Amino acid sequence: MKKLLFSCIILVALHAYNPAGAQAVPASLTGTSFHAHKSINKAEFNRQYELNKNYWEEAFTFLKTHQLDTMAVGKYVIDGDNVYAMITENKTKDADSTKWESHRNYIDLQCVIKGEEKIGRADISNLTVTMPYDASKDLINYSGDGKFYVAEPNTFFLFFPGDAHRPNITTNGNMPDKKIVIKIRYTP
């Protein structure tokens, strides 16, 4: 009876964390220290994963097979223009020096490698456009309010075109922050 009760509790907890069968962490990241942040739109991730499994597997394999903490700052092509990574190392900024942004053509997978930062997430329908879409940069800027989280090493965030994000915000004193952003082509 105790075993049955424990199994039921585990199933309920998994369903609550992972509704509608959405993947919390893809199989390709099993056995690593990477995990998905709770703010990820799991339904949209599931949809995009099913449409472009190859892109996602290439992105997750890159995370799994590279020593990110020793990689140089720069751009790394994974699958041409479909999937590529950018490693940056900068000081975090005060919130008023950052902007809400979103992209139409790419999904951002963002993961801190060293240090920490605050990162915001908001639905673009709740924000006001301050800079219209710039196709050359695949970028729109906004003003408004959202929810903020502390991004620490090995926790990845996913930002789809409907998600504005506001990264690189200091948690305590504009400290250096090394991170990876993997751009994954979006399929409408």
Contacts in CASP RR format, 6 or more apart in sequence:
PFRMAT RR
TARGET T0000
AUTHOR 0000-0000-0000
METHOD contacts of the structure
MODEL  1
MKKLLFSCIILVALHAYNPAGAQAVPASLTGTSFHAHKSINKAEFNRQYE
LNKNYWEEAFTFLKTHQLDTMAVGKYVIDGDNVYAMITENKTKDADSTKW
ESHRNYIDLQCVIKGEEKIGRADISNLTVTMPYDASKDLINYSGDGKFYV
AEPNTFFLFFPGDAHRPNITTNGNMPDKKIVIKIRYTP
17 24 0 8 1.000
17 38 0 8 1.000
18 24 0 8 1.000
18 42 0 8 1.000
19 42 0 8 1.000
19 43 0 8 1.000
20 42 0 8 1.000
20 43 0 8 1.000
20 46 0 8 1.000
21 42 0 8 1.000
21 46 0 8 1.000
22 42 0 8 1.000
22 43 0 8 1.000
22 45 0 8 1.000
22 46 0 8 1.000
23 42 0 8 1.000
23 45 0 8 1.000
23 46 0 8 1.000
23 49 0 8 1.000
24 35 0 8 1.000
24 36 0 8 1.000
24 42 0 8 1.000
25 34 0 8 1.000
25 35 0 8 1.000
25 36 0 8 1.000
26 49 0 8 1.000
26 56 0 8 1.000
26 57 0 8 1.000
26 60 0 8 1.000
28 56 0 8 1.000
28 57 0 8 1.000
28 60 0 8 1.000
28 61 0 8 1.000
28 64 0 8 1.000
29 35 0 8 1.000
29 60 0 8 1.000
29 63 0 8 1.000
29 64 0 8 1.000
32 63 0 8 1.000
32 64 0 8 1.000
32 154 0 8 1.000
33 154 0 8 1.000
34 63 0 8 1.000
34 64 0 8 1.000
34 111 0 8 1.000
34 154 0 8 1.000
34 155 0 8 1.000
34 156 0 8 1.000
35 154 0 8 1.000
35 155 0 8 1.000
35 156 0 8 1.000
36 155 0 8 1.000
36 156 0 8 1.000
36 158 0 8 1.000
37 149 0 8 1.000
37 151 0 8 1.000
37 155 0 8 1.000
37 156 0 8 1.000
37 157 0 8 1.000
37 158 0 8 1.000
39 121 0 8 1.000
39 147 0 8 1.000
39 149 0 8 1.000
39 157 0 8 1.000
40 157 0 8 1.000
40 158 0 8 1.000
41 158 0 8 1.000
41 160 0 8 1.000
41 163 0 8 1.000
44 160 0 8 1.000
45 158 0 8 1.000
45 160 0 8 1.000
48 56 0 8 1.000
48 107 0 8 1.000
48 160 0 8 1.000
48 184 0 8 1.000
48 186 0 8 1.000
48 187 0 8 1.000
49 56 0 8 1.000
51 187 0 8 1.000
52 184 0 8 1.000
52 185 0 8 1.000
52 187 0 8 1.000
54 79 0 8 1.000
55 79 0 8 1.000
55 82 0 8 1.000
55 83 0 8 1.000
55 184 0 8 1.000
55 185 0 8 1.000
56 184 0 8 1.000
58 78 0 8 1.000
58 79 0 8 1.000
58 83 0 8 1.000
59 78 0 8 1.000
59 83 0 8 1.000
59 85 0 8 1.000
59 109 0 8 1.000
59 182 0 8 1.000
59 184 0 8 1.000
62 76 0 8 1.000
62 78 0 8 1.000
62 83 0 8 1.000
62 85 0 8 1.000
62 182 0 8 1.000
63 111 0 8 1.000
63 156 0 8 1.000
63 180 0 8 1.000
63 182 0 8 1.000
68 87 0 8 1.000
68 113 0 8 1.000
68 180 0 8 1.000
69 113 0 8 1.000
69 114 0 8 1.000
69 178 0 8 1.000
71 87 0 8 1.000
72 87 0 8 1.000
73 87 0 8 1.000
73 88 0 8 1.000
73 89 0 8 1.000
74 86 0 8 1.000
74 87 0 8 1.000
74 88 0 8 1.000
75 84 0 8 1.000
75 85 0 8 1.000
75 86 0 8 1.000
76 84 0 8 1.000
76 85 0 8 1.000
76 86 0 8 1.000
76 87 0 8 1.000
77 84 0 8 1.000
78 84 0 8 1.000
78 85 0 8 1.000
78 182 0 8 1.000
81 185 0 8 1.000
82 184 0 8 1.000
82 185 0 8 1.000
83 182 0 8 1.000
83 183 0 8 1.000
83 184 0 8 1.000
83 185 0 8 1.000
84 182 0 8 1.000
84 183 0 8 1.000
85 180 0 8 1.000
85 181 0 8 1.000
85 182 0 8 1.000
85 183 0 8 1.000
86 180 0 8 1.000
86 181 0 8 1.000
86 182 0 8 1.000
86 183 0 8 1.000
87 113 0 8 1.000
87 178 0 8 1.000
87 179 0 8 1.000
87 180 0 8 1.000
88 178 0 8 1.000
88 179 0 8 1.000
88 181 0 8 1.000
89 114 0 8 1.000
89 176 0 8 1.000
89 177 0 8 1.000
89 178 0 8 1.000
89 179 0 8 1.000
90 168 0 8 1.000
90 176 0 8 1.000
90 177 0 8 1.000
91 170 0 8 1.000
91 174 0 8 1.000
91 175 0 8 1.000
91 176 0 8 1.000
91 177 0 8 1.000
92 117 0 8 1.000
92 118 0 8 1.000
92 168 0 8 1.000
92 169 0 8 1.000
92 170 0 8 1.000
92 171 0 8 1.000
92 173 0 8 1.000
92 174 0 8 1.000
92 175 0 8 1.000
92 176 0 8 1.000
92 177 0 8 1.000
93 168 0 8 1.000
93 169 0 8 1.000
93 170 0 8 1.000
93 174 0 8 1.000
94 169 0 8 1.000
94 170 0 8 1.000
94 174 0 8 1.000
95 118 0 8 1.000
95 166 0 8 1.000
95 169 0 8 1.000
95 170 0 8 1.000
98 166 0 8 1.000
98 167 0 8 1.000
98 168 0 8 1.000
98 169 0 8 1.000
99 130 0 8 1.000
99 141 0 8 1.000
99 142 0 8 1.000
99 166 0 8 1.000
100 120 0 8 1.000
100 122 0 8 1.000
100 127 0 8 1.000
100 141 0 8 1.000
100 142 0 8 1.000
100 143 0 8 1.000
100 144 0 8 1.000
100 164 0 8 1.000
100 165 0 8 1.000
100 166 0 8 1.000
101 139 0 8 1.000
101 140 0 8 1.000
101 141 0 8 1.000
101 142 0 8 1.000
101 164 0 8 1.000
101 165 0 8 1.000
101 166 0 8 1.000
102 124 0 8 1.000
102 139 0 8 1.000
102 140 0 8 1.000
102 142 0 8 1.000
102 159 0 8 1.000
102 161 0 8 1.000
102 162 0 8 1.000
102 163 0 8 1.000
102 164 0 8 1.000
102 165 0 8 1.000
103 138 0 8 1.000
103 139 0 8 1.000
103 140 0 8 1.000
103 159 0 8 1.000
103 161 0 8 1.000
103 186 0 8 1.000
104 133 0 8 1.000
104 138 0 8 1.000
104 140 0 8 1.000
104 161 0 8 1.000
104 186 0 8 1.000
105 138 0 8 1.000
105 185 0 8 1.000
105 186 0 8 1.000
106 138 0 8 1.000
106 183 0 8 1.000
106 184 0 8 1.000
106 185 0 8 1.000
106 186 0 8 1.000
107 158 0 8 1.000
107 159 0 8 1.000
107 160 0 8 1.000
107 161 0 8 1.000
107 183 0 8 1.000
107 184 0 8 1.000
107 185 0 8 1.000
107 186 0 8 1.000
108 157 0 8 1.000
108 158 0 8 1.000
108 159 0 8 1.000
108 165 0 8 1.000
108 181 0 8 1.000
108 182 0 8 1.000
108 183 0 8 1.000
109 156 0 8 1.000
109 157 0 8 1.000
109 158 0 8 1.000
109 180 0 8 1.000
109 181 0 8 1.000
109 182 0 8 1.000
109 183 0 8 1.000
109 184 0 8 1.000
110 119 0 8 1.000
110 151 0 8 1.000
110 156 0 8 1.000
110 157 0 8 1.000
110 158 0 8 1.000
110 159 0 8 1.000
110 165 0 8 1.000
110 167 0 8 1.000
110 179 0 8 1.000
110 180 0 8 1.000
110 181 0 8 1.000
111 151 0 8 1.000
111 153 0 8 1.000
111 154 0 8 1.000
111 155 0 8 1.000
111 156 0 8 1.000
111 157 0 8 1.000
111 179 0 8 1.000
111 180 0 8 1.000
111 182 0 8 1.000
112 151 0 8 1.000
112 152 0 8 1.000
112 153 0 8 1.000
112 154 0 8 1.000
112 155 0 8 1.000
112 177 0 8 1.000
112 178 0 8 1.000
112 179 0 8 1.000
113 153 0 8 1.000
113 178 0 8 1.000
113 179 0 8 1.000
113 180 0 8 1.000
114 153 0 8 1.000
114 176 0 8 1.000
114 177 0 8 1.000
114 178 0 8 1.000
115 152 0 8 1.000
115 153 0 8 1.000
115 175 0 8 1.000
115 176 0 8 1.000
115 177 0 8 1.000
115 178 0 8 1.000
116 150 0 8 1.000
116 151 0 8 1.000
116 152 0 8 1.000
116 153 0 8 1.000
116 171 0 8 1.000
116 175 0 8 1.000
116 177 0 8 1.000
117 150 0 8 1.000
117 151 0 8 1.000
117 167 0 8 1.000
117 168 0 8 1.000
117 169 0 8 1.000
117 170 0 8 1.000
117 171 0 8 1.000
117 177 0 8 1.000
117 179 0 8 1.000
118 148 0 8 1.000
118 149 0 8 1.000
118 150 0 8 1.000
118 151 0 8 1.000
118 169 0 8 1.000
118 170 0 8 1.000
118 171 0 8 1.000
119 148 0 8 1.000
119 149 0 8 1.000
119 150 0 8 1.000
119 151 0 8 1.000
119 157 0 8 1.000
119 165 0 8 1.000
119 166 0 8 1.000
119 167 0 8 1.000
119 168 0 8 1.000
119 169 0 8 1.000
120 146 0 8 1.000
120 147 0 8 1.000
120 148 0 8 1.000
120 149 0 8 1.000
120 165 0 8 1.000
120 166 0 8 1.000
120 167 0 8 1.000
120 169 0 8 1.000
121 146 0 8 1.000
121 147 0 8 1.000
121 148 0 8 1.000
121 149 0 8 1.000
121 157 0 8 1.000
121 159 0 8 1.000
121 163 0 8 1.000
121 164 0 8 1.000
121 165 0 8 1.000
121 166 0 8 1.000
122 142 0 8 1.000
122 144 0 8 1.000
122 145 0 8 1.000
122 146 0 8 1.000
122 147 0 8 1.000
122 163 0 8 1.000
122 164 0 8 1.000
122 165 0 8 1.000
122 166 0 8 1.000
123 162 0 8 1.000
123 163 0 8 1.000
123 164 0 8 1.000
124 140 0 8 1.000
124 142 0 8 1.000
124 161 0 8 1.000
124 162 0 8 1.000
124 163 0 8 1.000
124 164 0 8 1.000
125 162 0 8 1.000
126 144 0 8 1.000
126 145 0 8 1.000
126 146 0 8 1.000
127 142 0 8 1.000
127 143 0 8 1.000
127 144 0 8 1.000
127 164 0 8 1.000
128 142 0 8 1.000
128 143 0 8 1.000
128 144 0 8 1.000
129 140 0 8 1.000
129 141 0 8 1.000
129 142 0 8 1.000
130 141 0 8 1.000
130 142 0 8 1.000
130 143 0 8 1.000
131 139 0 8 1.000
131 140 0 8 1.000
131 141 0 8 1.000
132 140 0 8 1.000
133 139 0 8 1.000
133 140 0 8 1.000
134 140 0 8 1.000
142 164 0 8 1.000
146 166 0 8 1.000
148 166 0 8 1.000
148 169 0 8 1.000
149 157 0 8 1.000
150 171 0 8 1.000
151 157 0 8 1.000
151 167 0 8 1.000
151 179 0 8 1.000
157 165 0 8 1.000
159 165 0 8 1.000
160 186 0 8 1.000
161 186 0 8 1.000
167 179 0 8 1.000
168 177 0 8 1.000
END
